[in-house]
Amino acid sequence: MWSSHTGTPGIQYYYPLVLDAVGRGQLTLERAVDAAAYRPAQKFGLDGVKGQLSVGYDADIVIADMNAPWTISNSDVLSKTGWTPYDGRSINARIEATFLRGEPIYLDGKVVGTAGQGRMAVAQRAGQN
């Protein structure tokens, strides 16, 4: 039991799968942004710091190509599990880049962030110290 992973591996495919659902008309882009950015920030007490692109907020940005067909494959999994339940699923949205506080951490299929680049998010309201 101690050597088994917990949960389902596949978080790296969350945005592409949600954006694919947008492209298929199963979800609006506004609902996708709400579910992936605004609501989580709000639930974790980080509204005012994260969850939207506004002055005073962290510049956490995902850039996606909504018309880039590809197939999810176990060979592309970045987690230590090495597999995903989405293996073989064809989708049309591809993440091109991810920025954390304005700094690139993922570009053209490669993690470019460095260890220690992250930091603990602290709840605060925009405009307050």
The first five atom37 places (N, CA, C, CB, O) and aatype in JSON, in Angstrom:
{
  "aatype": [12, 17, 15, 15, 8, 16, 7, 16, 14, 7, 9, 5, 18, 18, 18, 14, 10, 19, 10, 3, 0, 19, 7, 1, 7, 5, 10, 16, 10, 6, 1, 0, 19, 3, 0, 0, 0, 18, 1, 14, 0, 5, 11, 13, 7, 10, 3, 7, 19, 11, 7, 5, 10, 15, 19, 7, 18, 3, 0, 3, 9, 19, 9, 0, 3, 12, 2, 0, 14, 17, 16, 9, 15, 2, 15, 3, 19, 10, 15, 11, 16, 7, 17, 16, 14, 18, 3, 7, 1, 15, 9, 2, 0, 1, 9, 6, 0, 16, 13, 10, 1, 7, 6, 14, 9, 18, 10, 3, 7, 11, 19, 19, 7, 16, 0, 7, 5, 7, 1, 12, 0, 19, 0, 5, 1, 0, 7, 5, 2],
  "atom_mask": [
    [1, 1, 1, 1, 1],
    [1, 1, 1, 1, 1],
    [1, 1, 1, 1, 1],
    [1, 1, 1, 1, 1],
    [1, 1, 1, 1, 1],
    [1, 1, 1, 1, 1],
    [1, 1, 1, 0, 1],
    [1, 1, 1, 1, 1],
    [1, 1, 1, 1, 1],
    [1, 1, 1, 0, 1],
    [1, 1, 1, 1, 1],
    [1, 1, 1, 1, 1],
    [1, 1, 1, 1, 1],
    [1, 1, 1, 1, 1],
    [1, 1, 1, 1, 1],
    [1, 1, 1, 1, 1],
    [1, 1, 1, 1, 1],
    [1, 1, 1, 1, 1],
    [1, 1, 1, 1, 1],
    [1, 1, 1, 1, 1],
    [1, 1, 1, 1, 1],
    [1, 1, 1, 1, 1],
    [1, 1, 1, 0, 1],
    [1, 1, 1, 1, 1],
    [1, 1, 1, 0, 1],
    [1, 1, 1, 1, 1],
    [1, 1, 1, 1, 1],
    [1, 1, 1, 1, 1],
    [1, 1, 1, 1, 1],
    [1, 1, 1, 1, 1],
    [1, 1, 1, 1, 1],
    [1, 1, 1, 1, 1],
    [1, 1, 1, 1, 1],
    [1, 1, 1, 1, 1],
    [1, 1, 1, 1, 1],
    [1, 1, 1, 1, 1],
    [1, 1, 1, 1, 1],
    [1, 1, 1, 1, 1],
    [1, 1, 1, 1, 1],
    [1, 1, 1, 1, 1],
    [1, 1, 1, 1, 1],
    [1, 1, 1, 1, 1],
    [1, 1, 1, 1, 1],
    [1, 1, 1, 1, 1],
    [1, 1, 1, 0, 1],
    [1, 1, 1, 1, 1],
    [1, 1, 1, 1, 1],
    [1, 1, 1, 0, 1],
    [1, 1, 1, 1, 1],
    [1, 1, 1, 1, 1],
    [1, 1, 1, 0, 1],
    [1, 1, 1, 1, 1],
    [1, 1, 1, 1, 1],
    [1, 1, 1, 1, 1],
    [1, 1, 1, 1, 1],
    [1, 1, 1, 0, 1],
    [1, 1, 1, 1, 1],
    [1, 1, 1, 1, 1],
    [1, 1, 1, 1, 1],
    [1, 1, 1, 1, 1],
    [1, 1, 1, 1, 1],
    [1, 1, 1, 1, 1],
    [1, 1, 1, 1, 1],
    [1, 1, 1, 1, 1],
    [1, 1, 1, 1, 1],
    [1, 1, 1, 1, 1],
    [1, 1, 1, 1, 1],
    [1, 1, 1, 1, 1],
    [1, 1, 1, 1, 1],
    [1, 1, 1, 1, 1],
    [1, 1, 1, 1, 1],
    [1, 1, 1, 1, 1],
    [1, 1, 1, 1, 1],
    [1, 1, 1, 1, 1],
    [1, 1, 1, 1, 1],
    [1, 1, 1, 1, 1],
    [1, 1, 1, 1, 1],
    [1, 1, 1, 1, 1],
    [1, 1, 1, 1, 1],
    [1, 1, 1, 1, 1],
    [1, 1, 1, 1, 1],
    [1, 1, 1, 0, 1],
    [1, 1, 1, 1, 1],
    [1, 1, 1, 1, 1],
    [1, 1, 1, 1, 1],
    [1, 1, 1, 1, 1],
    [1, 1, 1, 1, 1],
    [1, 1, 1, 0, 1],
    [1, 1, 1, 1, 1],
    [1, 1, 1, 1, 1],
    [1, 1, 1, 1, 1],
    [1, 1, 1, 1, 1],
    [1, 1, 1, 1, 1],
    [1, 1, 1, 1, 1],
    [1, 1, 1, 1, 1],
    [1, 1, 1, 1, 1],
    [1, 1, 1, 1, 1],
    [1, 1, 1, 1, 1],
    [1, 1, 1, 1, 1],
    [1, 1, 1, 1, 1],
    [1, 1, 1, 1, 1],
    [1, 1, 1, 0, 1],
    [1, 1, 1, 1, 1],
    [1, 1, 1, 1, 1],
    [1, 1, 1, 1, 1],
    [1, 1, 1, 1, 1],
    [1, 1, 1, 1, 1],
    [1, 1, 1, 1, 1],
    [1, 1, 1, 0, 1],
    [1, 1, 1, 1, 1],
    [1, 1, 1, 1, 1],
    [1, 1, 1, 1, 1],
    [1, 1, 1, 0, 1],
    [1, 1, 1, 1, 1],
    [1, 1, 1, 1, 1],
    [1, 1, 1, 0, 1],
    [1, 1, 1, 1, 1],
    [1, 1, 1, 0, 1],
    [1, 1, 1, 1, 1],
    [1, 1, 1, 1, 1],
    [1, 1, 1, 1, 1],
    [1, 1, 1, 1, 1],
    [1, 1, 1, 1, 1],
    [1, 1, 1, 1, 1],
    [1, 1, 1, 1, 1],
    [1, 1, 1, 1, 1],
    [1, 1, 1, 0, 1],
    [1, 1, 1, 1, 1],
    [1, 1, 1, 1, 1]
  ],
  "atom_positions": [
    [[0.81, -1.17, 0.0], [0.0, 0.0, 0.0], [0.87, 1.25, 0.0], [-0.93, -0.01, 1.19], [0.5, 2.23, -0.66]],
    [[1.99, 1.28, 0.69], [2.8, 2.49, 0.8], [3.51, 2.84, -0.49], [3.82, 2.33, 1.9], [3.92, 3.98, -0.68]],
    [[3.66, 1.87, -1.39], [4.33, 2.17, -2.66], [3.33, 2.59, -3.75], [5.12, 0.95, -3.13], [3.74, 2.96, -4.86]],
    [[2.04, 2.54, -3.44], [1.02, 2.93, -4.42], [0.82, 4.44, -4.43], [-0.31, 2.23, -4.13], [0.87, 5.09, -3.38]],
    [[0.59, 4.99, -5.62], [0.29, 6.42, -5.71], [-1.13, 6.66, -5.22], [0.48, 6.94, -7.16], [-1.93, 5.72, -5.11]],
    [[-1.45, 7.9, -4.94], [-2.82, 8.25, -4.56], [-3.43, 9.09, -5.67], [-2.85, 9.01, -3.21], [-2.72, 9.82, -6.37]],
    [[-4.7, 8.99, -5.83], [-5.38, 9.78, -6.85], [-5.16, 9.23, -8.24], [0.0, 0.0, 0.0], [-4.63, 8.13, -8.42]],
    [[-5.57, 10.01, -9.23], [-5.43, 9.62, -10.62], [-4.41, 10.54, -11.28], [-6.78, 9.68, -11.35], [-4.6, 11.75, -11.27]],
    [[-3.34, 10.0, -11.86], [-2.37, 10.87, -12.53], [-3.0, 11.51, -13.76], [-1.11, 10.07, -12.92], [-3.75, 10.86, -14.49]],
    [[-2.7, 12.75, -13.98], [-3.22, 13.39, -15.17], [-3.43, 14.89, -15.03], [0.0, 0.0, 0.0], [-4.01, 15.51, -15.92]],
    [[-2.96, 15.5, -13.94], [-3.17, 16.93, -13.75], [-2.57, 17.74, -14.89], [-2.58, 17.38, -12.42], [-3.07, 18.82, -15.2]],
    [[-1.51, 17.26, -15.51], [-0.91, 18.03, -16.6], [-1.85, 18.14, -17.79], [0.41, 17.38, -17.04], [-1.63, 18.97, -18.67]],
    [[-2.9, 17.32, -17.84], [-3.85, 17.36, -18.93], [-5.14, 18.1, -18.59], [-4.17, 15.96, -19.36], [-6.06, 18.15, -19.41]],
    [[-5.22, 18.67, -17.4], [-6.45, 19.36, -16.97], [-6.8, 20.5, -17.94], [-6.28, 19.92, -15.54], [-7.91, 20.52, -18.47]],
    [[-5.89, 21.42, -18.17], [-6.18, 22.55, -19.06], [-6.45, 22.11, -20.49], [-5.02, 23.54, -19.04], [-7.44, 22.56, -21.07]],
    [[-5.62, 21.26, -21.08], [-5.95, 20.84, -22.46], [-7.33, 20.17, -22.57], [-4.89, 19.88, -22.97], [-8.05, 20.4, -23.54]],
    [[-7.69, 19.35, -21.59], [-8.99, 18.67, -21.64], [-10.14, 19.66, -21.46], [-9.07, 17.59, -20.56], [-11.15, 19.57, -22.16]],
    [[-9.99, 20.61, -20.54], [-11.04, 21.62, -20.35], [-11.16, 22.49, -21.59], [-10.73, 22.49, -19.11], [-12.27, 22.77, -22.04]],
    [[-10.03, 22.92, -22.15], [-10.07, 23.76, -23.35], [-10.58, 22.99, -24.57], [-8.69, 24.34, -23.65], [-11.21, 23.58, -25.45]],
    [[-10.31, 21.69, -24.63], [-10.87, 20.86, -25.69], [-12.4, 20.84, -25.57], [-10.3, 19.43, -25.62], [-13.1, 20.89, -26.58]],
    [[-12.91, 20.75, -24.35], [-14.36, 20.78, -24.13], [-14.93, 22.13, -24.59], [-14.7, 20.53, -22.64], [-16.04, 22.17, -25.12]],
    [[-14.19, 23.21, -24.38], [-14.61, 24.53, -24.89], [-14.7, 24.49, -26.41], [-13.63, 25.64, -24.43], [-15.69, 24.93, -26.98]],
    [[-13.67, 23.97, -27.05], [-13.65, 23.9, -28.51], [-14.77, 23.04, -29.09], [0.0, 0.0, 0.0], [-15.22, 23.28, -30.21]],
    [[-15.2, 22.06, -28.34], [-16.28, 21.18, -28.79], [-17.67, 21.74, -28.47], [-16.12, 19.8, -28.16], [-18.68, 21.13, -28.81]],
    [[-17.69, 22.9, -27.8], [-18.97, 23.51, -27.45], [-19.63, 22.9, -26.22], [0.0, 0.0, 0.0], [-20.81, 23.14, -25.98]],
    [[-18.88, 22.11, -25.45], [-19.43, 21.48, -24.25], [-19.33, 22.37, -23.02], [-18.72, 20.17, -23.99], [-19.93, 22.09, -21.98]],
    [[-18.57, 23.45, -23.15], [-18.29, 24.35, -22.03], [-17.97, 25.71, -22.62], [-17.1, 23.81, -21.13], [-17.36, 25.79, -23.69]],
    [[-18.36, 26.79, -21.95], [-17.97, 28.11, -22.43], [-16.57, 28.44, -21.92], [-18.99, 29.2, -21.97], [-16.13, 27.9, -20.9]],
    [[-15.86, 29.31, -22.63], [-14.54, 29.73, -22.18], [-14.65, 30.43, -20.83], [-13.88, 30.65, -23.22], [-13.79, 30.26, -19.97]],
    [[-15.68, 31.22, -20.64], [-15.88, 31.91, -19.36], [-16.02, 30.92, -18.21], [-17.12, 32.82, -19.43], [-15.46, 31.14, -17.13]],
    [[-16.75, 29.85, -18.43], [-16.93, 28.83, -17.38], [-15.62, 28.1, -17.12], [-18.03, 27.81, -17.78], [-15.32, 27.77, -15.97]],
    [[-14.84, 27.85, -18.16], [-13.55, 27.19, -18.0], [-12.61, 28.05, -17.16], [-12.92, 26.89, -19.38], [-11.95, 27.54, -16.25]],
    [[-12.54, 29.33, -17.46], [-11.68, 30.25, -16.69], [-12.17, 30.33, -15.25], [-11.66, 31.66, -17.34], [-11.36, 30.33, -14.32]],
    [[-13.47, 30.4, -15.07], [-14.03, 30.44, -13.72], [-13.64, 29.2, -12.92], [-15.56, 30.56, -13.79], [-13.23, 29.3, -11.77]],
    [[-13.76, 28.03, -13.56], [-13.47, 26.77, -12.86], [-11.98, 26.52, -12.64], [-14.05, 25.61, -13.65], [-11.59, 25.89, -11.66]],
    [[-11.15, 27.01, -13.55], [-9.72, 26.72, -13.47], [-8.91, 27.8, -12.76], [-9.17, 26.53, -14.85], [-7.81, 27.52, -12.28]],
    [[-9.43, 29.01, -12.68], [-8.64, 30.1, -12.1], [-9.38, 30.85, -11.0], [-8.25, 31.08, -13.19], [-8.93, 30.87, -9.85]],
    [[-10.5, 31.45, -11.34], [-11.17, 32.33, -10.39], [-11.68, 31.59, -9.15], [-12.32, 33.03, -11.07], [-11.36, 31.98, -8.02]],
    [[-12.46, 30.54, -9.33], [-13.05, 29.82, -8.18], [-12.0, 29.17, -7.28], [-14.0, 28.74, -8.67], [-12.11, 29.29, -6.06]],
    [[-10.98, 28.49, -7.83], [-9.96, 27.93, -6.93], [-9.27, 29.01, -6.09], [-8.92, 27.16, -7.74], [-9.03, 28.82, -4.9]],
    [[-8.95, 30.13, -6.71], [-8.32, 31.23, -5.96], [-9.24, 31.7, -4.85], [-7.95, 32.41, -6.89], [-8.81, 31.94, -3.72]],
    [[-10.5, 31.83, -5.17], [-11.49, 32.27, -4.18], [-11.61, 31.25, -3.04], [-12.87, 32.48, -4.85], [-11.6, 31.63, -1.87]],
    [[-11.72, 29.98, -3.37], [-11.89, 28.93, -2.35], [-10.69, 28.8, -1.43], [-12.16, 27.59, -3.02], [-10.84, 28.46, -0.26]],
    [[-9.49, 29.07, -1.95], [-8.28, 28.98, -1.14], [-7.9, 30.31, -0.5], [-7.14, 28.47, -1.98], [-6.82, 30.44, 0.07]],
    [[-8.78, 31.3, -0.61], [-8.52, 32.59, 0.02], [-7.47, 33.4, -0.7], [0.0, 0.0, 0.0], [-6.85, 34.28, -0.1]],
    [[-7.26, 33.13, -1.98], [-6.22, 33.81, -2.74], [-6.79, 34.84, -3.72], [-5.39, 32.8, -3.49], [-6.05, 35.39, -4.54]],
    [[-8.1, 35.1, -3.65], [-8.64, 36.14, -4.51], [-8.03, 37.46, -4.04], [-10.22, 36.18, -4.47], [-7.97, 37.74, -2.84]],
    [[-7.6, 38.24, -4.97], [-6.83, 39.44, -4.66], [-5.36, 39.24, -4.97], [0.0, 0.0, 0.0], [-4.6, 40.21, -5.05]],
    [[-4.95, 37.98, -5.15], [-3.55, 37.65, -5.48], [-3.5, 36.8, -6.75], [-2.87, 36.9, -4.3], [-2.65, 37.01, -7.61]],
    [[-4.41, 35.85, -6.86], [-4.43, 34.9, -7.97], [-5.85, 34.79, -8.52], [-3.9, 33.5, -7.53], [-6.8, 35.23, -7.88]],
    [[-5.97, 34.2, -9.7], [-7.28, 33.9, -10.24], [-7.78, 34.81, -11.34], [0.0, 0.0, 0.0], [-8.81, 34.52, -11.95]],
    [[-7.07, 35.89, -11.61], [-7.46, 36.76, -12.72], [-6.28, 37.61, -13.16], [-8.63, 37.66, -12.32], [-5.3, 37.76, -12.44]],
    [[-6.39, 38.15, -14.36], [-5.35, 39.03, -14.88], [-5.76, 40.46, -14.58], [-5.12, 38.82, -16.42], [-6.55, 41.06, -15.31]],
    [[-5.22, 41.01, -13.51], [-5.52, 42.37, -13.08], [-4.3, 42.96, -12.4], [-6.75, 42.39, -12.14], [-3.44, 42.23, -11.91]],
    [[-4.24, 44.28, -12.36], [-3.16, 44.96, -11.65], [-3.15, 44.51, -10.2], [-3.33, 46.51, -11.75], [-4.18, 44.47, -9.54]],
    [[-1.96, 44.16, -9.71], [-1.79, 43.73, -8.33], [-1.88, 42.23, -8.13], [0.0, 0.0, 0.0], [-1.57, 41.73, -7.04]],
    [[-2.31, 41.5, -9.14], [-2.4, 40.04, -9.06], [-1.14, 39.43, -9.65], [-3.66, 39.52, -9.81], [-0.46, 40.05, -10.47]],
    [[-0.81, 38.2, -9.22], [0.31, 37.48, -9.83], [-0.01, 37.24, -11.3], [0.59, 36.14, -9.09], [-1.16, 36.94, -11.66]],
    [[0.99, 37.35, -12.15], [0.8, 37.14, -13.59], [0.97, 35.66, -13.92], [1.81, 38.0, -14.42], [1.93, 35.27, -14.58]],
    [[0.03, 34.84, -13.45], [0.01, 33.41, -13.75], [-0.82, 33.24, -15.02], [-0.58, 32.56, -12.56], [-2.03, 33.5, -15.02]],
    [[-0.18, 32.81, -16.09], [-0.82, 32.81, -17.4], [-0.57, 31.47, -18.11], [-0.29, 33.97, -18.27], [0.53, 30.92, -18.06]],
    [[-1.61, 30.96, -18.75], [-1.5, 29.78, -19.61], [-1.82, 30.23, -21.02], [-2.46, 28.62, -19.14], [-2.86, 30.84, -21.26]],
    [[-0.92, 29.94, -21.97], [-1.16, 30.26, -23.38], [-1.44, 28.94, -24.1], [0.08, 31.01, -24.02], [-0.65, 28.0, -24.04]],
    [[-2.58, 28.9, -24.77], [-3.0, 27.66, -25.44], [-3.32, 27.92, -26.9], [-4.21, 27.06, -24.73], [-3.77, 29.0, -27.27]],
    [[-3.09, 26.9, -27.71], [-3.52, 26.89, -29.1], [-4.78, 26.03, -29.12], [-2.39, 26.34, -30.08], [-4.73, 24.83, -28.86]],
    [[-5.91, 26.65, -29.44], [-7.2, 25.95, -29.4], [-7.45, 25.11, -30.67], [-8.33, 26.96, -29.22], [-8.47, 24.42, -30.77]],
    [[-6.53, 25.18, -31.63], [-6.68, 24.41, -32.86], [-5.37, 23.69, -33.18], [-7.1, 25.33, -34.04], [-4.77, 23.91, -34.22]],
    [[-4.95, 22.83, -32.26], [-3.69, 22.09, -32.42], [-3.95, 20.62, -32.06], [-2.55, 22.69, -31.53], [-3.66, 20.2, -30.94]],
    [[-4.5, 19.84, -32.99], [-4.84, 18.45, -32.69], [-3.61, 17.62, -32.27], [-5.5, 17.81, -33.9], [-2.54, 17.75, -32.86]],
    [[-3.8, 16.79, -31.26], [-2.75, 15.89, -30.81], [-3.39, 14.78, -29.98], [-1.67, 16.66, -29.97], [-4.57, 14.84, -29.65]],
    [[-2.61, 13.78, -29.67], [-3.1, 12.63, -28.9], [-2.29, 12.5, -27.63], [-3.02, 11.32, -29.73], [-1.06, 12.48, -27.66]],
    [[-2.97, 12.41, -26.51], [-2.32, 12.23, -25.22], [-1.66, 10.85, -25.2], [-3.35, 12.38, -24.04], [-2.25, 9.87, -25.65]],
    [[-0.44, 10.8, -24.67], [0.32, 9.55, -24.67], [1.05, 9.37, -23.34], [1.31, 9.52, -25.84], [1.54, 10.34, -22.76]],
    [[1.12, 8.15, -22.89], [1.9, 7.85, -21.67], [3.35, 8.32, -21.79], [1.86, 6.35, -21.37], [3.97, 8.67, -20.79]],
    [[3.88, 8.31, -23.0], [5.29, 8.69, -23.2], [5.54, 10.17, -22.91], [5.72, 8.37, -24.61], [6.69, 10.57, -22.75]],
    [[4.49, 10.99, -22.86], [4.64, 12.41, -22.6], [4.36, 12.81, -21.15], [3.73, 13.18, -23.5], [4.47, 13.98, -20.79]],
    [[4.01, 11.85, -20.31], [3.66, 12.14, -18.92], [4.87, 12.67, -18.17], [3.11, 10.87, -18.22], [5.95, 12.08, -18.22]],
    [[4.69, 13.78, -17.47], [5.79, 14.4, -16.73], [5.86, 13.92, -15.27], [5.64, 15.9, -16.76], [6.9, 14.09, -14.63]],
    [[4.79, 13.34, -14.76], [4.8, 12.88, -13.36], [5.58, 11.57, -13.23], [3.37, 12.69, -12.84], [5.85, 10.9, -14.23]],
    [[5.94, 11.23, -12.02], [6.71, 10.02, -11.76], [5.92, 8.74, -12.01], [7.21, 10.03, -10.34], [6.5, 7.67, -12.12]],
    [[4.58, 8.85, -12.09], [3.79, 7.64, -12.32], [4.05, 7.07, -13.71], [2.3, 7.94, -12.16], [4.03, 5.85, -13.89]],
    [[4.3, 7.95, -14.69], [4.64, 7.49, -16.02], [3.47, 7.03, -16.87], [0.0, 0.0, 0.0], [3.66, 6.5, -17.96]],
    [[2.24, 7.22, -16.39], [1.08, 6.84, -17.18], [-0.07, 7.79, -16.89], [0.67, 5.37, -16.88], [-0.05, 8.52, -15.9]],
    [[-1.07, 7.78, -17.75], [-2.27, 8.6, -17.57], [-3.48, 7.82, -18.06], [-2.14, 9.95, -18.32], [-3.38, 7.06, -19.03]],
    [[-4.61, 7.99, -17.41], [-5.82, 7.33, -17.9], [-6.31, 7.92, -19.23], [-6.92, 7.43, -16.86], [-7.22, 7.37, -19.85]],
    [[-5.72, 9.03, -19.65], [-6.11, 9.68, -20.9], [-5.26, 9.21, -22.09], [-6.0, 11.18, -20.76], [-5.43, 9.73, -23.2]],
    [[-4.38, 8.26, -21.88], [-3.53, 7.73, -22.96], [-4.38, 7.33, -24.16], [-2.7, 6.51, -22.46], [-5.33, 6.56, -24.03]],
    [[-4.03, 7.86, -25.33], [-4.74, 7.53, -26.56], [-5.89, 8.47, -26.9], [0.0, 0.0, 0.0], [-6.47, 8.36, -27.98]],
    [[-6.23, 9.39, -26.01], [-7.33, 10.32, -26.27], [-6.85, 11.46, -27.17], [-7.9, 10.87, -24.94], [-5.85, 12.11, -26.87]],
    [[-7.57, 11.7, -28.25], [-7.25, 12.79, -29.17], [-8.0, 14.05, -28.76], [-7.6, 12.4, -30.63], [-9.21, 14.02, -28.5]],
    [[-7.27, 15.17, -28.7], [-7.87, 16.45, -28.35], [-7.33, 17.54, -29.28], [-7.59, 16.81, -26.85], [-6.38, 17.31, -30.03]],
    [[-7.94, 18.72, -29.22], [-7.59, 19.8, -30.14], [-6.95, 21.0, -29.47], [-8.8, 20.24, -30.86], [-6.58, 21.94, -30.17]],
    [[-6.79, 21.01, -28.17], [-6.2, 22.16, -27.47], [-4.84, 21.75, -26.9], [-7.14, 22.69, -26.34], [-4.72, 20.73, -26.23]],
    [[-3.84, 22.57, -27.19], [-2.48, 22.28, -26.7], [-1.96, 23.48, -25.92], [-1.52, 21.94, -27.89], [-2.12, 24.62, -26.34]],
    [[-1.35, 23.21, -24.77], [-0.73, 24.27, -23.98], [0.63, 24.59, -24.6], [-0.58, 23.86, -22.48], [1.47, 23.7, -24.76]],
    [[0.83, 25.83, -24.95], [2.08, 26.28, -25.57], [3.06, 26.83, -24.54], [1.79, 27.34, -26.63], [4.27, 26.64, -24.66]],
    [[2.53, 27.51, -23.52], [3.41, 28.12, -22.51], [2.63, 28.35, -21.23], [4.01, 29.45, -23.02], [1.42, 28.55, -21.24]],
    [[3.37, 28.32, -20.12], [2.81, 28.63, -18.81], [3.77, 29.57, -18.11], [2.57, 27.33, -17.97], [4.99, 29.37, -18.12]],
    [[3.2, 30.59, -17.49], [4.0, 31.59, -16.77], [3.54, 31.66, -15.32], [3.9, 32.98, -17.44], [2.34, 31.66, -15.04]],
    [[4.49, 31.71, -14.41], [4.23, 31.85, -12.98], [4.78, 33.19, -12.55], [4.87, 30.67, -12.15], [5.98, 33.44, -12.63]],
    [[3.89, 34.06, -12.09], [4.27, 35.43, -11.72], [5.06, 36.1, -12.86], [5.12, 35.42, -10.42], [6.0, 36.85, -12.62]],
    [[4.65, 35.81, -14.1], [5.26, 36.43, -15.27], [6.51, 35.75, -15.79], [0.0, 0.0, 0.0], [7.01, 36.13, -16.85]],
    [[7.02, 34.75, -15.08], [8.23, 34.03, -15.5], [7.85, 32.71, -16.16], [9.17, 33.78, -14.28], [6.98, 32.0, -15.64]],
    [[8.47, 32.36, -17.28], [8.12, 31.1, -17.96], [8.52, 29.89, -17.13], [8.8, 31.04, -19.34], [9.62, 29.83, -16.57]],
    [[7.6, 28.92, -17.06], [7.93, 27.66, -16.39], [7.71, 26.45, -17.31], [7.09, 27.5, -15.12], [8.17, 25.35, -17.02]],
    [[7.0, 26.68, -18.42], [6.76, 25.62, -19.4], [6.69, 26.28, -20.78], [5.44, 24.83, -19.08], [5.88, 27.17, -21.02]],
    [[7.55, 25.82, -21.69], [7.59, 26.36, -23.05], [7.81, 25.23, -24.05], [8.71, 27.43, -23.19], [8.71, 24.41, -23.87]],
    [[6.99, 25.19, -25.08], [7.17, 24.25, -26.19], [7.37, 22.8, -25.75], [8.33, 24.68, -27.03], [8.26, 22.11, -26.24]],
    [[6.55, 22.36, -24.81], [6.6, 20.96, -24.38], [7.66, 20.62, -23.36], [0.0, 0.0, 0.0], [7.86, 19.44, -23.05]],
    [[8.34, 21.62, -22.83], [9.41, 21.35, -21.86], [9.24, 22.23, -20.62], [10.79, 21.6, -22.5], [8.89, 23.4, -20.71]],
    [[9.5, 21.63, -19.47], [9.52, 22.38, -18.22], [10.81, 23.19, -18.19], [9.41, 21.43, -16.96], [11.9, 22.62, -18.28]],
    [[10.7, 24.5, -18.07], [11.87, 25.37, -18.06], [12.02, 26.09, -16.72], [11.78, 26.39, -19.19], [12.99, 26.82, -16.5]],
    [[11.07, 25.89, -15.84], [11.17, 26.46, -14.5], [12.28, 25.79, -13.73], [0.0, 0.0, 0.0], [12.72, 24.7, -14.09]],
    [[12.74, 26.44, -12.68], [13.83, 25.89, -11.88], [13.33, 25.56, -10.48], [15.01, 26.88, -11.81], [12.38, 26.16, -9.99]],
    [[13.98, 24.61, -9.86], [13.65, 24.26, -8.48], [13.77, 25.5, -7.61], [14.56, 23.12, -7.95], [14.76, 26.24, -7.7]],
    [[12.79, 25.73, -6.77], [12.81, 26.89, -5.89], [12.19, 28.13, -6.49], [0.0, 0.0, 0.0], [12.09, 29.16, -5.83]],
    [[11.76, 28.05, -7.76], [11.16, 29.2, -8.41], [9.78, 29.53, -7.82], [11.03, 28.94, -9.92], [9.36, 30.68, -7.81]],
    [[9.1, 28.52, -7.33], [7.79, 28.73, -6.72], [7.91, 29.31, -5.33], [0.0, 0.0, 0.0], [8.99, 29.38, -4.76]],
    [[6.79, 29.73, -4.8], [6.74, 30.21, -3.43], [5.33, 30.0, -2.91], [7.17, 31.71, -3.32], [4.38, 29.87, -3.69]],
    [[5.19, 29.98, -1.62], [3.88, 29.8, -1.01], [3.02, 31.02, -1.31], [4.01, 29.57, 0.51], [3.43, 32.15, -1.05]],
    [[1.84, 30.8, -1.84], [0.91, 31.9, -2.1], [0.31, 32.35, -0.77], [-0.21, 31.48, -3.11], [-0.08, 31.52, 0.06]],
    [[0.24, 33.63, -0.57], [-0.29, 34.19, 0.66], [-1.51, 35.02, 0.33], [0.78, 35.05, 1.41], [-1.47, 35.87, -0.56]],
    [[-2.58, 34.77, 1.03], [-3.82, 35.5, 0.79], [-3.65, 36.96, 1.18], [-4.99, 34.87, 1.58], [-3.17, 37.29, 2.26]],
    [[-4.05, 37.83, 0.26], [-4.11, 39.26, 0.55], [-4.99, 39.88, -0.5], [-2.71, 39.92, 0.57], [-5.08, 39.38, -1.62]],
    [[-5.61, 40.93, -0.17], [-6.47, 41.65, -1.12], [-5.62, 42.59, -1.97], [-7.57, 42.45, -0.37], [-4.67, 43.19, -1.47]],
    [[-5.97, 42.7, -3.24], [-5.24, 43.61, -4.12], [-5.28, 45.02, -3.52], [-5.85, 43.6, -5.55], [-6.32, 45.48, -3.05]],
    [[-4.14, 45.7, -3.55], [-4.07, 47.05, -3.04], [-3.76, 47.14, -1.56], [0.0, 0.0, 0.0], [-3.62, 48.24, -1.03]],
    [[-3.66, 45.98, -0.88], [-3.33, 45.97, 0.55], [-1.93, 45.41, 0.75], [-4.36, 45.14, 1.35], [-1.46, 44.63, -0.08]],
    [[-1.27, 45.79, 1.83], [0.05, 45.25, 2.14], [-0.08, 44.08, 3.08], [0.95, 46.31, 2.75], [0.93, 43.48, 3.46]]
  ]
}
